[in-house]
């Protein structure tokens, strides 16, 4: 059995890192390089960096920025935001990304997943799926453009499709739970984990180590991503690993 990964998420907006609630990211939390150096010291398993305004503002990924902080990053690094075509994937890998996250383009240009997987290998292609629940209709829906655009697409069907196209992992984020620190959305996480064979990274809502343990009970969840818990509390990735290890979860320490 593979060991579970604990993955801090860095959200980038207007030249700084931010965090908020339900994709309304307004609170500044520091610089990218500073955060990367801190997580180096804490020896986290992986790091996810997402430029949350690139697609909405129709910008390309900031390759120079990634080049600069990737030199300081001594752990596997996933970068997303503004990825629209195969050349974006190529450049991000060239400047230091180990994996590339594709979100909005997985809807508007799904062939990019297959092309990137064929050229660079599925192991470095992460499809980021942002979901929101319509309680009146009792159904989930995929959103793009950092949660600003509803697609009408069923996330379970989308997950099945991106796996067929060659995605190596799915980063599943609950918009409703994002930043709430009330726990992950176990319902949609279970639904997606049951229908795909690739690793699922649960994201959105972690407020305690117990929340991480609860979502990791779901078969198919191979990692947990989190931001607020590490930015705004004294809880740490190492603390999470120790807690999970004591619960019988296999982690890297």
Secondary structure, 3 states (H helix, E strand, C coil): CCCEEEEEEEEEECCEEEEEECCEEEEEEECHHHHHHHHHHCCCCEEEEEECCCCCCCCCCCHHHHHHHHCCCCCEEEEECCCCCHHHHHHHHHCCCCEEEECCHHHHCCHHHHHHHHHHCHHHEEEEEEEEEECCCCEEEEEECCCCEECCCCHHHHHHHHHHHCCCEEEEEECCCCCCCCCCCHHHHHHHHCCCCCEEEEECCCCCHHHHHHHHCCCCEEEEEECHHHHHCCCCHHHHHHHHHHCCCCECC
